[in-house]
Amino acid sequence: MTSKEHKEYIAALKQYSAELLKSENDSKRFLVDAGIHTPTGRLTRVYSSSESIGYKKDSSNIQKDKKD
């Protein structure tokens, strides 16, 4: 992608974002169409998780270290 193409892409993206953010309904419709939210406004299964967010140690590495 050339510099000119990149600048055109950024300008188009900014224009699209401005249109999308004009109304709450347009924003919600985008999120539903993208598969991020359900029509009721909840996150879809792909984007929701029952696991806690944060650093997790790999238990398999801990067990390997104990064996050595």
Biopython code that builds the backbone (N, CA, C, O; Angstrom):
import numpy as np
from Bio.PDB.StructureBuilder import StructureBuilder

atoms = [
    (1, "MET", "N", (0.859, -1.171, 0.000)),
    (1, "MET", "CA", (0.000, 0.000, 0.000)),
    (1, "MET", "C", (0.906, 1.235, 0.000)),
    (1, "MET", "O", (1.807, 1.362, 0.829)),
    (2, "THR", "N", (0.657, 2.103, -0.909)),
    (2, "THR", "CA", (1.452, 3.332, -0.984)),
    (2, "THR", "C", (0.967, 4.336, 0.051)),
    (2, "THR", "O", (-0.093, 4.160, 0.652)),
    (3, "SER", "N", (1.740, 5.376, 0.250)),
    (3, "SER", "CA", (1.361, 6.434, 1.190)),
    (3, "SER", "C", (0.045, 7.086, 0.777)),
    (3, "SER", "O", (-0.805, 7.373, 1.619)),
    (4, "LYS", "N", (-0.112, 7.312, -0.503)),
    (4, "LYS", "CA", (-1.330, 7.938, -1.013)),
    (4, "LYS", "C", (-2.539, 7.039, -0.747)),
    (4, "LYS", "O", (-3.581, 7.513, -0.295)),
    (5, "GLU", "N", (-2.397, 5.747, -1.026)),
    (5, "GLU", "CA", (-3.491, 4.801, -0.784)),
    (5, "GLU", "C", (-3.813, 4.735, 0.705)),
    (5, "GLU", "O", (-4.979, 4.655, 1.090)),
    (6, "HIS", "N", (-2.792, 4.768, 1.525)),
    (6, "HIS", "CA", (-2.993, 4.711, 2.974)),
    (6, "HIS", "C", (-3.772, 5.932, 3.457)),
    (6, "HIS", "O", (-4.700, 5.801, 4.255)),
    (7, "LYS", "N", (-3.400, 7.107, 2.981)),
    (7, "LYS", "CA", (-4.104, 8.339, 3.370)),
    (7, "LYS", "C", (-5.551, 8.313, 2.903)),
    (7, "LYS", "O", (-6.442, 8.754, 3.629)),
    (8, "GLU", "N", (-5.798, 7.800, 1.693)),
    (8, "GLU", "CA", (-7.169, 7.687, 1.187)),
    (8, "GLU", "C", (-7.973, 6.712, 2.023)),
    (8, "GLU", "O", (-9.145, 6.955, 2.312)),
    (9, "TYR", "N", (-7.352, 5.611, 2.414)),
    (9, "TYR", "CA", (-8.016, 4.605, 3.243)),
    (9, "TYR", "C", (-8.386, 5.188, 4.598)),
    (9, "TYR", "O", (-9.500, 4.988, 5.082)),
    (10, "ILE", "N", (-7.450, 5.910, 5.212)),
    (10, "ILE", "CA", (-7.710, 6.526, 6.519)),
    (10, "ILE", "C", (-8.833, 7.546, 6.412)),
    (10, "ILE", "O", (-9.694, 7.610, 7.289)),
    (11, "ALA", "N", (-8.837, 8.340, 5.355)),
    (11, "ALA", "CA", (-9.890, 9.347, 5.163)),
    (11, "ALA", "C", (-11.249, 8.675, 5.008)),
    (11, "ALA", "O", (-12.238, 9.127, 5.585)),
    (12, "ALA", "N", (-11.298, 7.593, 4.229)),
    (12, "ALA", "CA", (-12.561, 6.869, 4.042)),
    (12, "ALA", "C", (-13.029, 6.237, 5.344)),
    (12, "ALA", "O", (-14.224, 6.231, 5.641)),
    (13, "LEU", "N", (-12.100, 5.710, 6.112)),
    (13, "LEU", "CA", (-12.440, 5.092, 7.397)),
    (13, "LEU", "C", (-12.973, 6.132, 8.377)),
    (13, "LEU", "O", (-13.933, 5.866, 9.099)),
    (14, "LYS", "N", (-12.364, 7.300, 8.406)),
    (14, "LYS", "CA", (-12.843, 8.379, 9.282)),
    (14, "LYS", "C", (-14.239, 8.832, 8.881)),
    (14, "LYS", "O", (-15.079, 9.100, 9.739)),
    (15, "GLN", "N", (-14.486, 8.918, 7.581)),
    (15, "GLN", "CA", (-15.807, 9.324, 7.104)),
    (15, "GLN", "C", (-16.847, 8.266, 7.487)),
    (15, "GLN", "O", (-17.938, 8.607, 7.944)),
    (16, "TYR", "N", (-16.517, 7.003, 7.304)),
    (16, "TYR", "CA", (-17.428, 5.915, 7.660)),
    (16, "TYR", "C", (-17.701, 5.931, 9.164)),
    (16, "TYR", "O", (-18.842, 5.751, 9.592)),
    (17, "SER", "N", (-16.658, 6.146, 9.964)),
    (17, "SER", "CA", (-16.822, 6.204, 11.414)),
    (17, "SER", "C", (-17.742, 7.349, 11.820)),
    (17, "SER", "O", (-18.594, 7.190, 12.695)),
    (18, "ALA", "N", (-17.569, 8.490, 11.186)),
    (18, "ALA", "CA", (-18.421, 9.642, 11.499)),
    (18, "ALA", "C", (-19.876, 9.337, 11.183)),
    (18, "ALA", "O", (-20.767, 9.684, 11.958)),
    (19, "GLU", "N", (-20.122, 8.692, 10.049)),
    (19, "GLU", "CA", (-21.494, 8.312, 9.678)),
    (19, "GLU", "C", (-22.056, 7.306, 10.669)),
    (19, "GLU", "O", (-23.214, 7.397, 11.076)),
    (20, "LEU", "N", (-21.230, 6.352, 11.051)),
    (20, "LEU", "CA", (-21.663, 5.290, 11.950)),
    (20, "LEU", "C", (-22.003, 5.828, 13.334)),
    (20, "LEU", "O", (-22.927, 5.337, 13.983)),
    (21, "LEU", "N", (-21.267, 6.825, 13.784)),
    (21, "LEU", "CA", (-21.457, 7.351, 15.129)),
    (21, "LEU", "C", (-22.492, 8.467, 15.217)),
    (21, "LEU", "O", (-22.702, 9.028, 16.292)),
    (22, "LYS", "N", (-23.141, 8.795, 14.103)),
    (22, "LYS", "CA", (-24.162, 9.847, 14.124)),
    (22, "LYS", "C", (-25.341, 9.471, 15.001)),
    (22, "LYS", "O", (-25.902, 10.318, 15.697)),
    (23, "SER", "N", (-25.716, 8.198, 14.969)),
    (23, "SER", "CA", (-26.864, 7.801, 15.784)),
    (23, "SER", "C", (-26.584, 6.486, 16.504)),
    (23, "SER", "O", (-25.824, 5.642, 16.029)),
    (24, "GLU", "N", (-27.204, 6.343, 17.633)),
    (24, "GLU", "CA", (-27.038, 5.147, 18.443)),
    (24, "GLU", "C", (-27.579, 3.918, 17.712)),
    (24, "GLU", "O", (-26.998, 2.836, 17.798)),
    (25, "ASN", "N", (-28.696, 4.086, 16.991)),
    (25, "ASN", "CA", (-29.281, 2.956, 16.269)),
    (25, "ASN", "C", (-28.351, 2.444, 15.172)),
    (25, "ASN", "O", (-28.236, 1.234, 14.975)),
    (26, "ASP", "N", (-27.682, 3.360, 14.452)),
    (26, "ASP", "CA", (-26.739, 2.942, 13.415)),
    (26, "ASP", "C", (-25.568, 2.180, 14.027)),
    (26, "ASP", "O", (-25.108, 1.185, 13.468)),
    (27, "SER", "N", (-25.090, 2.647, 15.169)),
    (27, "SER", "CA", (-23.988, 1.976, 15.855)),
    (27, "SER", "C", (-24.399, 0.584, 16.299)),
    (27, "SER", "O", (-23.650, -0.376, 16.117)),
    (28, "LYS", "N", (-25.582, 0.471, 16.879)),
    (28, "LYS", "CA", (-26.070, -0.833, 17.332)),
    (28, "LYS", "C", (-26.274, -1.781, 16.158)),
    (28, "LYS", "O", (-25.943, -2.964, 16.249)),
    (29, "ARG", "N", (-26.816, -1.269, 15.058)),
    (29, "ARG", "CA", (-27.042, -2.097, 13.876)),
    (29, "ARG", "C", (-25.703, -2.624, 13.327)),
    (29, "ARG", "O", (-25.613, -3.777, 12.904)),
    (30, "PHE", "N", (-24.673, -1.774, 13.338)),
    (30, "PHE", "CA", (-23.352, -2.197, 12.893)),
    (30, "PHE", "C", (-22.829, -3.342, 13.755)),
    (30, "PHE", "O", (-22.324, -4.335, 13.230)),
    (31, "LEU", "N", (-22.947, -3.207, 15.076)),
    (31, "LEU", "CA", (-22.450, -4.248, 15.978)),
    (31, "LEU", "C", (-23.192, -5.566, 15.791)),
    (31, "LEU", "O", (-22.590, -6.636, 15.881)),
    (32, "VAL", "N", (-24.481, -5.496, 15.535)),
    (32, "VAL", "CA", (-25.265, -6.713, 15.283)),
    (32, "VAL", "C", (-24.866, -7.312, 13.936)),
    (32, "VAL", "O", (-24.654, -8.520, 13.839)),
    (33, "ASP", "N", (-24.762, -6.490, 12.904)),
    (33, "ASP", "CA", (-24.379, -6.980, 11.574)),
    (33, "ASP", "C", (-22.980, -7.586, 11.575)),
    (33, "ASP", "O", (-22.710, -8.531, 10.834)),
    (34, "ALA", "N", (-22.092, -7.043, 12.407)),
    (34, "ALA", "CA", (-20.728, -7.555, 12.490)),
    (34, "ALA", "C", (-20.643, -8.829, 13.330)),
    (34, "ALA", "O", (-19.608, -9.495, 13.347)),
    (35, "GLY", "N", (-21.731, -9.167, 14.026)),
    (35, "GLY", "CA", (-21.746, -10.380, 14.842)),
    (35, "GLY", "C", (-21.136, -10.186, 16.216)),
    (35, "GLY", "O", (-20.785, -11.160, 16.883)),
    (36, "ILE", "N", (-21.007, -8.950, 16.641)),
    (36, "ILE", "CA", (-20.415, -8.667, 17.943)),
    (36, "ILE", "C", (-21.485, -8.648, 19.031)),
    (36, "ILE", "O", (-21.269, -9.149, 20.135)),
    (37, "HIS", "N", (-22.629, -8.071, 18.710)),
    (37, "HIS", "CA", (-23.762, -8.018, 19.646)),
    (37, "HIS", "C", (-24.939, -8.798, 19.088)),
    (37, "HIS", "O", (-25.060, -8.987, 17.877)),
    (38, "THR", "N", (-25.806, -9.248, 19.988)),
    (38, "THR", "CA", (-27.075, -9.832, 19.589)),
    (38, "THR", "C", (-28.064, -8.679, 19.389)),
    (38, "THR", "O", (-27.775, -7.552, 19.791)),
    (39, "PRO", "N", (-29.209, -8.934, 18.782)),
    (39, "PRO", "CA", (-30.207, -7.865, 18.626)),
    (39, "PRO", "C", (-30.664, -7.258, 19.959)),
    (39, "PRO", "O", (-31.150, -6.128, 19.988)),
    (40, "THR", "N", (-30.512, -8.000, 21.055)),
    (40, "THR", "CA", (-30.901, -7.467, 22.358)),
    (40, "THR", "C", (-29.794, -6.652, 23.003)),
    (40, "THR", "O", (-30.006, -6.059, 24.060)),
    (41, "GLY", "N", (-28.602, -6.609, 22.381)),
    (41, "GLY", "CA", (-27.522, -5.784, 22.897)),
    (41, "GLY", "C", (-26.482, -6.523, 23.719)),
    (41, "GLY", "O", (-25.560, -5.901, 24.246)),
    (42, "ARG", "N", (-26.612, -7.824, 23.838)),
    (42, "ARG", "CA", (-25.625, -8.598, 24.590)),
    (42, "ARG", "C", (-24.511, -9.050, 23.651)),
    (42, "ARG", "O", (-24.715, -9.155, 22.442)),
    (43, "LEU", "N", (-23.344, -9.314, 24.210)),
    (43, "LEU", "CA", (-22.244, -9.826, 23.400)),
    (43, "LEU", "C", (-22.577, -11.222, 22.899)),
    (43, "LEU", "O", (-23.193, -12.017, 23.609)),
    (44, "THR", "N", (-22.161, -11.518, 21.656)),
    (44, "THR", "CA", (-22.365, -12.859, 21.128)),
    (44, "THR", "C", (-21.387, -13.818, 21.805)),
    (44, "THR", "O", (-20.430, -13.391, 22.451)),
    (45, "ARG", "N", (-21.633, -15.091, 21.651)),
    (45, "ARG", "CA", (-20.837, -16.120, 22.310)),
    (45, "ARG", "C", (-19.350, -15.994, 21.967)),
    (45, "ARG", "O", (-18.495, -16.221, 22.824)),
    (46, "VAL", "N", (-19.044, -15.640, 20.736)),
    (46, "VAL", "CA", (-17.653, -15.517, 20.311)),
    (46, "VAL", "C", (-16.920, -14.444, 21.112)),
    (46, "VAL", "O", (-15.731, -14.587, 21.399)),
    (47, "TYR", "N", (-17.622, -13.373, 21.472)),
    (47, "TYR", "CA", (-16.999, -12.249, 22.155)),
    (47, "TYR", "C", (-17.214, -12.244, 23.663)),
    (47, "TYR", "O", (-16.689, -11.375, 24.359)),
    (48, "SER", "N", (-17.968, -13.188, 24.169)),
    (48, "SER", "CA", (-18.152, -13.263, 25.615)),
    (48, "SER", "C", (-17.426, -14.502, 26.126)),
    (48, "SER", "O", (-17.209, -15.463, 25.389)),
    (49, "SER", "N", (-17.066, -14.458, 27.367)),
    (49, "SER", "CA", (-16.335, -15.571, 27.940)),
    (49, "SER", "C", (-16.695, -15.697, 29.405)),
    (49, "SER", "O", (-16.876, -14.699, 30.104)),
    (50, "SER", "N", (-16.795, -16.920, 29.858)),
    (50, "SER", "CA", (-17.056, -17.128, 31.271)),
    (50, "SER", "C", (-15.751, -17.159, 32.058)),
    (50, "SER", "O", (-15.764, -17.141, 33.289)),
    (51, "GLU", "N", (-14.613, -17.206, 31.341)),
    (51, "GLU", "CA", (-13.318, -17.202, 32.016)),
    (51, "GLU", "C", (-12.961, -15.793, 32.452)),
    (51, "GLU", "O", (-13.338, -14.812, 31.811)),
    (52, "SER", "N", (-12.227, -15.709, 33.557)),
    (52, "SER", "CA", (-11.790, -14.391, 34.001)),
    (52, "SER", "C", (-10.689, -13.891, 33.072)),
    (52, "SER", "O", (-9.951, -14.667, 32.465)),
    (53, "ILE", "N", (-10.609, -12.582, 32.987)),
    (53, "ILE", "CA", (-9.621, -11.963, 32.125)),
    (53, "ILE", "C", (-8.384, -11.676, 32.955)),
    (53, "ILE", "O", (-8.481, -11.155, 34.065)),
    (54, "GLY", "N", (-7.231, -12.015, 32.422)),
    (54, "GLY", "CA", (-5.988, -11.734, 33.130)),
    (54, "GLY", "C", (-4.941, -12.776, 32.809)),
    (54, "GLY", "O", (-5.148, -13.650, 31.968)),
    (55, "TYR", "N", (-3.835, -12.674, 33.477)),
    (55, "TYR", "CA", (-2.711, -13.562, 33.245)),
    (55, "TYR", "C", (-2.990, -14.908, 33.877)),
    (55, "TYR", "O", (-3.409, -14.994, 35.031)),
    (56, "LYS", "N", (-2.751, -15.961, 33.105)),
    (56, "LYS", "CA", (-2.891, -17.316, 33.633)),
    (56, "LYS", "C", (-1.576, -18.039, 33.418)),
    (56, "LYS", "O", (-0.998, -17.973, 32.334)),
    (57, "LYS", "N", (-1.105, -18.724, 34.436)),
    (57, "LYS", "CA", (0.096, -19.534, 34.288)),
    (57, "LYS", "C", (-0.295, -20.838, 33.624)),
    (57, "LYS", "O", (-1.376, -21.374, 33.868)),
    (58, "ASP", "N", (0.588, -21.340, 32.787)),
    (58, "ASP", "CA", (0.363, -22.611, 32.122)),
    (58, "ASP", "C", (0.720, -23.722, 33.097)),
    (58, "ASP", "O", (1.896, -23.908, 33.412)),
    (59, "SER", "N", (-0.259, -24.456, 33.576)),
    (59, "SER", "CA", (-0.027, -25.477, 34.590)),
    (59, "SER", "C", (0.855, -26.599, 34.065)),
    (59, "SER", "O", (1.544, -27.251, 34.849)),
    (60, "SER", "N", (0.851, -26.839, 32.753)),
    (60, "SER", "CA", (1.696, -27.896, 32.204)),
    (60, "SER", "C", (3.168, -27.552, 32.367)),
    (60, "SER", "O", (3.987, -28.448, 32.572)),
    (61, "ASN", "N", (3.525, -26.265, 32.279)),
    (61, "ASN", "CA", (4.906, -25.849, 32.487)),
    (61, "ASN", "C", (5.314, -26.014, 33.939)),
    (61, "ASN", "O", (6.459, -26.364, 34.225)),
    (62, "ILE", "N", (4.404, -25.769, 34.845)),
    (62, "ILE", "CA", (4.698, -25.907, 36.272)),
    (62, "ILE", "C", (4.977, -27.355, 36.587)),
    (62, "ILE", "O", (5.920, -27.657, 37.319)),
    (63, "GLN", "N", (4.168, -28.272, 36.044)),
    (63, "GLN", "CA", (4.369, -29.691, 36.290)),
    (63, "GLN", "C", (5.683, -30.174, 35.708)),
    (63, "GLN", "O", (6.360, -30.993, 36.329)),
    (64, "LYS", "N", (6.065, -29.688, 34.526)),
    (64, "LYS", "CA", (7.322, -30.077, 33.902)),
    (64, "LYS", "C", (8.495, -29.632, 34.761)),
    (64, "LYS", "O", (9.464, -30.374, 34.925)),
    (65, "ASP", "N", (8.411, -28.415, 35.314)),
    (65, "ASP", "CA", (9.485, -27.902, 36.140)),
    (65, "ASP", "C", (9.649, -28.731, 37.407)),
    (65, "ASP", "O", (10.773, -28.930, 37.868)),
    (66, "LYS", "N", (8.570, -29.211, 37.969)),
    (66, "LYS", "CA", (8.630, -30.008, 39.189)),
    (66, "LYS", "C", (9.260, -31.375, 38.929)),
    (66, "LYS", "O", (9.922, -31.930, 39.806)),
    (67, "LYS", "N", (9.057, -31.917, 37.730)),
    (67, "LYS", "CA", (9.617, -33.236, 37.385)),
    (67, "LYS", "C", (11.136, -33.166, 37.233)),
    (67, "LYS", "O", (11.842, -34.122, 37.554)),
    (68, "ASP", "N", (11.629, -32.038, 36.745)),
    (68, "ASP", "CA", (13.074, -31.907, 36.465)),
    (68, "ASP", "C", (13.884, -31.727, 37.693)),
    (68, "ASP", "O", (15.106, -31.604, 37.614)),
]
sb = StructureBuilder()
sb.init_structure("model")
sb.init_model(0)
sb.init_chain("A")
sb.init_seg("    ")
for serial, (resi, resn, name, xyz) in enumerate(atoms, 1):
    if name == "N":
        sb.init_residue(resn, " ", resi, " ")
    sb.init_atom(name, np.array(xyz, "f"), 0.0, 1.0, " ", f" {name:<3s}", serial, name[0])
structure = sb.get_structure()
